Amino acid sequence: MTTHFGIDLGTTYSAIAFVNKGIAEIIGEGSGLVPSVVYFGEKVVLAGEAAKKKGQTDGGEEVPRIVTCVKRQMPTAKPDERDYFQRPYGSDGEFGGKTYTPTEVSAEILRKLKEETVKHKQADIKKVVITIPAFFESDARQRTKEAGAKGLGLTENDIVLLEEPVAAAFHYASEKKEDIKGKTFLVYDLGGGTFDITVLSVEENPQDTEKTIYRVISTEGNHSLGGADWDKKIIEFFKKEFQKETGVEYSEANAKDKADFHEWNNKLCLEVEESKKTLSESAVPTVTQTVRLDEKRVKITLKRKSESDEEETFDKITRPLLEETFLLTDIVISKAREKGITRIDKLLLVGGSTLMLQVKEGLLQQYASEPLLQGVVPVFHEPNKAVAKGAALYAHRWAVSERLDQILIDTGRGGQKSTTSDLQQVASEMGMSMEEVQEAGSISFCTISSQSFGVKLLKSGVVRATSDEDNYIHNLIQKDSPKPCRGESLYSPSADGQTVANVAVYGNDIEEKEARMDASEIKDELIVTFVRPMNRNEKCIKIEIEMDEEGILHLHGSDTRGGERQSKRIDPNIPYEKKKKNT
C-alpha cells in the first residue's frame, strides 16, 4: 500500500501524486488537476471543481463566498494575526462569523486532495512532500507545513517541503533517464498565480560519489505574478471595449441586480480562462467573448497578435507581465554568473502558463545573445504535472530511505551502510528492482538559505546595545548560501566588567554582511556566560551560526578565554513572540 505522496499545492490548480511501479502518477479523474478554489457556504465548505463552478450552479449570490489565489497570501500574512485573502470581488475574509486565514483555506484544498487519494484503494497517506516556490521565506514555509498538518491530519514531522524547481528538474531527469551530472538548469516556472525562476546544478556528492546533489544556485520570484494576471488583462480589455460600445462602465455599481452581476462576472472570468488557452494554442488565433450587463450584450473580439502596432492584442496587453518575468530572470542569471556558473545546459519550462506561445517565443528572443544560454532551446516536460510528479518521486525516495534505515536499526547496525542483502529485502517488500532501490537512495538535495542571519551589534561592533538607533545586524550567513552553511566571528562586550552577553539573532533579506535593524526580524536569543568579567577591549565572545539542510539554525556562543560552549537550536519559521510565550 502506498504511504508516501507528493503534492503540488498550486495557486490556481493543485495535484497529488504517487509512484506506481517506478512511474509517478497523478491521482484523480481526468487530468487529476484540482482547482485551488474554496467555497464557504452557510452549512458546507467545498473545494475544487464544485467550488469553482458554484456561482454558475447556484446563482450569483454565492460568488462572494468563493475564495481563489490564496497561495499568494502565504508569504505576506503576518504571524499570529487574522489575514484577509484575495477573492474575485473583494472580501473581509469572514464567512458565517468566522475569519479564515490563508493557512486554513489552504488546508481545505489539501483536504480535498486527501479525499481524492482515499478513493484510490491502495493509498494511505502517512508522509507527504509538499512543493513550494524556491523564493518562499521561512514564514510562508511554516504556514505551508501547518496547512498540510490541518488538511491531511498529519504531524509537521510527517511533512517535507521541496522547492518546485528542484522537483521539476528531478522529474525531468527521472523520466528522461538522462545522465545530468555536471549539468546546470534554468527552471522558468510560471504557474497560475506565482512566478519562480531558479538556476540549479546537478553535481556529484564529494563525500559520497554514489550520490547526486541537486543544488540551488540562485533564485528569485514573485508571489503575485502568474496566469491569473494574464486573465485579468483579458478581462480588463473586454470591459474597456464594453464601455466603448455602450458608454456604460462594466461594474457592480452600474448593475440593476448585484447577484446577477456576480453571476455574469463569474461566468466572464471562467470563460476568459478558456479564451486564454485558445489564444495560446496557435500562432494567430482569435477569440470572441460576449460581455453582458443587464440588458446590454456586446460581442468583443481579441486577437493573439497583429501586424498593426495600434491594434490591442493579447500579446500586446500582456507584454508588461512577460517583461516582469524577464527582469527576474536577468537577476538570477547575473547571480549565477557571479557564483561561477559559465554555462546553462537546460532551460526547463514549468507551470501551465508557460504553454502560452508568447513565453517560449519571448525567451528565445530575449536571451538570444545571452552567453550562458547560447544554443539552449526551452524544453517542455509535462509543465502542468512535473512538480507534483517530482514531489512524488522524492517521497518515494524518502520511503525507501526510511525502510533501509529501519532495517539497519532493527539489526543493530544503525549508522552503517546498507548491504546488498538489505537492498534486496527492500526491493522485494516494495516491488522494486535492486537498481531502483539503489537509484532511490542516490539522490540528495541541496537548497539555499532564503534569508541572511546574523547578530545584533552596536555600530562600534559589540554584541549588546541599548537602543535600536545604535544597532545594526552583522550577517554571519548570507542569503542564497547553499545549505548546510555556517559563519562565525569574534566580538567584544558593550561595557567593561560584563559577565554575560545577550546574543540576539535576526533574519533579513540583505545579501551583504551588514543589514539595518528596520530591515531585520528577531528570531531568538542566547545568553553567553563568561568565565570572568570581560572588558570592551577584549574581543573574546565567539559567536557561530550553523544552518542545517532543513533550514534549522544552531547558534553557539563561547568565551574564547575558556569555559563551556553554550548552544541553542532555532527554528526560524516559528515567530519569536510564540517562542517567548512558550518559555
N, C-alpha and C positions, 0 to 999 in steps of 0.2 A: 504493500500500500504506500502510495506517495505521501510524504510528510513535509517535504521542503519545497517551497514555491517562490517564484519571482513575481513581483508586482511593479508595473509602471503606473504610478499614481499621477496621471496627467491633468493638465488644466482643462482640457475640453473632452478628452477621452482617456479611459483607464483600461488596463488589462491585467489578467493574472495568467501565469504560465507555469508549466512543469516539464520535466524531462521524461520522455517515454521511449525506452529502448535506445537511449543515446541522443534522441532528437527532441528539441524544445518545441512544445506545442502550446498554443493559446487555448484556454478553456472558455467555452461559451458557444452560443448559437451564432451562425453566420460568420462574420469576421471575428467575433469574440470581443470586439471593442465596445466598452460600456461608456455611455455619455457621463461625464463628471458633472452631473446635474442632480440637485436635490430639491424635492418639493415638500414644503411643510404645511400640511393640511390641518384642519381642526382636530381630526381624530387619527390621522395616519401620516406617516413620513414615507415618501417614496424616493428612490434613487434610480438613476439610469434612464433608459428609453421612456419608461412610463412617466417619469418626472419631466423629461424634455418636452413631451407632447401633451402635457396636462392642460395647457392653455387652449389647445385645439379640441381636446376631447370633452372638457367640462366647462368651456366658456372663458371669456377674457377676465372675469373676476378672479380666476385662480392664478393668473400670470404673476401678480406681485408676490406670490408665495414661492416662486421658482428661484433657486439660487444657482448661479453659474460662476465659473472662473475663480473659485475660492482659493486655488493654489497660489494665485497672485498675491493673496493676503498673508500667506505663511511667513514671508520674510519681514513684513512691515508691522505685524501685530506686536504690541508691547507685552512683555511678561506680566502675568497676574492682573491683566485688565481685560474687560469685555471688548471685543473687537467688532467693528462694523465692516461687513464684507460687500463685495460687488454683486449687484443684481441687475437684471436688464433695465429696470425702470426706477432704480433708486430704492434705498431701504434704510431703516434704522436697525436692521438685524433682529427684530423682535417678532416672534410668532407665538400666539397663544400665551402671552405674558412672560415668555422666556426668551432671553437674548442668547443667540448661539455664537460661539467663537469659530474661527476658521478651522481649528483643530477638530471641533465637534462635527462640523459639516463634512470635513474630510473623512472622519470616522464613518459617517453614513455611506459614503462612496465605497469605502473598504468593506463595510458590512455587506453591501450589495455584491461585491466581488466574492466574498465568502459564500454567499447564497449560491452563486453560480458554481462554485467549487464543490459545495455539498452535493449538488446534483450529479457530480462526477463520482461514481460509486467507489473508485479506487483512491479517493482523496480524503486525507485527514490532516488539516493544517496544524503543524506543530512548530515550524520555523518558517520565517519569510525573509526575503531580501526585497526591500523597497527602494526603488531608484529615486534619486533627487538630482536637480541641476548641480553641476560641479561648483557653481558660484554660491550656492546656498551657504549661509553662515551658520554659526552654532545655534542660534535661537530657532531658525527655520528647520534645522535638522532635528532638534529636540521636539518641536511641535509635530514633525512627521512621525517620529517614534511614538509619541503619545497618541496620535490618531490611529496608528497601527495597533497599539495595545487596546484602545477602546473599541475599534471597529472589528478586530479579529479575535478578541478575547485572549490575547497572549500577554506575556510579560515583556518588558522592553529588552530583556536579555535574549528573548527569542526572535528579536528583530535586528537585522543588519542593514545598514544603509549603504548603497552603492551609487557612485556617480553615474549619471546617464551616459555620458560619452564613453566611459570605460566599459559599461555594459554593452553598448552598441559595437564597439571595436572588438570586444571579446566574442560577441555573437558572430560578427563578420569572419573572424579568424577561425572560429569553430566550424562554421557552416562551409566555408570555402576550403578548409583543410590546407590553408597556406602556411608556409613557414614564414612567420612575420617577425622573428627575432632580428633585432637591429633596425627595424623599420620605425618610422615616425608617422603618426596620423594627425591630420587636422579634421576634427569632427565638428561639422556645422549642423547644429541641432535646432531647427525651427519648428516648434510644436504649435499647438492651438493657442497657447497663451503665454509661453515663455520662450526666450532665445538663449542658447548656450553655445559658446564657441571655445573649443579646447584643443590644445596641442598635447599629445601624449606619445610616449615612446614605449616600445616593447623591447625589453632587454633581458639578457641572461643574468640570473642572480649570481653575483660574485661569491657569495657564501655557499651557494648550493647550485652547481651548474646544471642540475637536472630541472631546476625551477625557472619559470619565466615571470618577469616582473612587468606589469603594466604601470608605467609611471606618468602621472600628470605633470607636464612641464609648465604650462601656463593656461589660465582660463579666465574668461570674462562672461558676463551675461546680463540680461535684462528681464526681470520677472514680470514686466508689463509690456512685453512685445511678443506677438505671435499671430497666428492665423486669425484670431478673433479681431485683431486690429485691421486686417485686410477686409474682413466682413464689414467692420464699422465704416470703412472708407466707401465701400459699395453702397451701404445704406444711406450714408450722407449724400452721395451722388444722386440716388433715386429721390430722396426727399427734396434736395435742391431743385431737381428737374420738375418734381411735382409742383413746387411753389412757382416755378417759372410758367408752367402751363396753366395753373389755376389762380394764381395770385394769393393763395392761402398757404400759410406755413403749416407743414405737417407736424402737429404737436397735440399732446393731450389737452392742452388749454383750448384748442380750437375744435375739439370733438364734442358732438352733442351728448354722447354717452361714453363715459370713461371705460367701462367694461368692454364695450365694442371696440374702442380704440386699442386697448391692450391686446384683444384677440387679433385684430388686423396687424398690429405692430409685431406681435409674436410670430404670426404667420410670415410676415415680411422677413424677419430675422432668420427663420428656418429655411425659407426659400432662397435667401441670399447665400446661405452656406452651400446649397446645391449649385447655385449660379457660379459661385467661385470655382467649384470643381470643374464646371463646364468651361469656364474661362481658362482653366489650367491644362486642359487635355489636348488642345490642338493649337496650331500656330496662330490662326486668326479667327477665333470663334466670336460669336455674338450671342448675347442673352437678352431676352425681353421680359420685363417684370411689370406686373400690374400693381400699382400703388393705390390704395383705397383710403378715403377719409369721408365718412358719412356717405352721401350720395355721389360724391366725386370719385371717379375712377380714371386713372391715367396709365397708358401703356408706355413704358420707357425702355429704350434700347441702350445697351452698353457693349462696346467692342473691347476686345483684348488690347489691340494696338491699331494704330493708323499711321499713314504716311503724313498726315496733316499734323503739324505741331500745335495747331489751335484746338483740335478736337480733344475733348475729355475722354480718355480711355482708361481701362482697368490698370494697365501698366503705368500710365502717367500719374494717376491719382494715388497710387500706392508706392511710387518710386521712393519717396522720402523714408518710408518704413524699411525698404530694402537697403537703402543707404545707411540707415542706423546699424544694421547688421554688419555692413562693411566697415564702419568705424570701429566697432568692437573687434572685428576680425583683424584689422590693422594693428590694434594694440596687442592682441595675442601673438601675432606673428613677430612683432617687434620684440616682445618679451622673450619669445623662444630664441630669437636670434641673439639677444643679449646673453642667454644662458648656453650658448654654444651650438645651437641647432643650425646646421648648414644645409639640410635637405628635408623636405616633407615628401614622403613616398605615397601617401594615400590621402585623398580628400573625400571623406565619407559624409554623405548627406543623410541626416536622420530627422524624423518628425514628418508628419503628414503634409505640413505646409511647404516642405522642400519639393513636393511634386508640382508646384506651380512652375511653369516653364521659365518665368522671369528669373527665378532663383538660379538655376543652372546656367542660363544664358548670361545673367548678371555676373556670376562668379567668374566665368570664363573670360568675360570682357574686362572685369575689374582687376584680375590678377594675372593677365596675360604676360605682363612684364615683371612679375614678382620672381626674383631669383630662387627663392625657396620652393616655388611651385612650378618651375619650368617643366612643361610636358606632362603635368599631372591633370588628369581628367576627373571631374566629380563622379563618384560612384554611388549608386543607389543599391541598398540591400535590405529589402523589407522595411522601409523607413517608418511605417506605422507600428511595426511589431518588434523591431530589432531590440529595443530597450527592454521590453518585458521578457523576451526570449533570452537575452543576455543575462538578465537577473535570475531567470530560471536555471541557466547553466551554472551560474555562480552558486545558487542554492544547492544544486546537485553536487557540486564540488565540496560544499560545506557538509552535506550529508555523508559523503564518502570519507572525508577527513575525520568527522566525528566518530564514525564507526571504526576506522583504523585506530584512532586514539583510544577508544573504549576497549578494543581487543588488547592493546598494549597494557592498559591499566588492569584488565581482568587477569592477565597472565603475569603480572608483576614486572612488566618491562616498561613502565612509564618513562617517557622521555627518550627512549631508544628509537632506532629506525625500524620501520615496518619490514618484515621479511617477505619473501616470495609466497610463503605459506599464508601469511596474513592477507596479502593481496588476492590470493586465490579464494580465501574464505569470503572476503567482501564481494568479490566478483560473483560467487555462487549465490550469496544472500540477496544481492541487488540485481541479479540477472544481467550482469555486465561481463565484458571480456576483461582479461588481465590488462590489455593495453588501455582500455577505457578507464580502469581504476587508476593506473599509473598516470594517465593524462590528467585526470581529475585532481590528482594531488600535486601536479607540477606547476600550477598557476598561483602566482602571488600578485597582489595589487598594491601599488604604492601611490597614494594621492598626496596632495599638498595641503598645507595649512591654509584655511580660508581667512585667517586673521593674523596679525602680529601680536605678540605677547611680551610684556616687559614689566619692569618695576617702576614705582613712583619715586622720583628723586627731586631734591631741591635743585635749583639752577646751578648751585655750586657743586652738585654731584654726590649728595649724600642720600641715604635711604629715606629718612624721615623728614617731613616738612610740616609747617604749622598752618599754612593756608594754601588753597588751590592756586592762587595767583603766583605763588613761588614755585609751583611744581611743573614737571614735565614727565613723560614716560620714556624710559630708556629700553627700547625693544631688544630683547635677547633672542627672540625667534621672529624672523621676518615673514610676512605674508607671502604665500607661494613657495615656502620652503618645503621640500619633499619630506613626508613623514616616513619613519621616525626622524626627529631632528632635536637638536639641543643648543643651548647657548649659556654662557656663564660670564661673570665679571666680578671684580672686587670693588667694594665701596667703603666709605667711612661714615661714622655717625654724625648726627647734626649738632651734637653738643659734647663738650668734654665730660668725662665721667659717666657716660652711658653704660648701663649693664645689659640692656636688651635693645633690639631693633624690631620695629613692626614693619614687615615687608609686605607691601600691597602689590598684587599682580593685576595688571589691566590688559584688556584686549582692545585692538583698534584696527583700522583698515589702512594705516600708513605703512608703506613699504620701507621707509627709511629707518635709521637707528633711533631717531628721536621723534616723538609724537606729542601733540598738545594734549593737555588734560581734557579740554572740552570735546576732543575727538575720540576719547577713550572711555571704556566702561570697566568698572572694577569687577574682578572675577573671584578673588578670595584674598586672605591674608595669612601670614605665618609669623609667629613670634620667634625670633632667634635670640637665644640667651648666650651671653659672653662668659668666658671663663674668669675674666676680671674686668674692671672698668676700662673702657676704651675712649680715647681722645679723638678730636676731629682730624688730627693729622695722621691718624693710623688708618690705612686702607686695608683692613683685615676682615671685613664682612664679605664672605664669598657666597654669591647667590647663583644657583643653577636652575634653569628651567628645561625640562625634557618633555617632548611630546611623543606619545607612542603612536602606533599605527591606527588606533581607534580615535585619535584626536584628544585623548586624555592628557592633561598636564601633570607633571610630577615636579613639585617645587622643593628645592633643597636649600638650606641655609646653614652656614657654619662660621665659626670663629677660627681663622687660619692659625691663631696662636695656640690652638688646642681645643679640647672639648668635643662633645658629640655633634654629629651632623643631624640637624632637625629637618624633617620631611613632611610633605603634605600632598595628597592626591587631590587634584582639582578637575572637576568636570566642567568645562567652560560653557556647556549647554544649560546648566542649572543656574538660574538667576541668583545673584549674590544675596538679595533680600530673602529668598527662600532658604538659603544656607544659614543665614543669621537666625531665622525663626526656628530652625532645627537644632540649634546649638544652645 
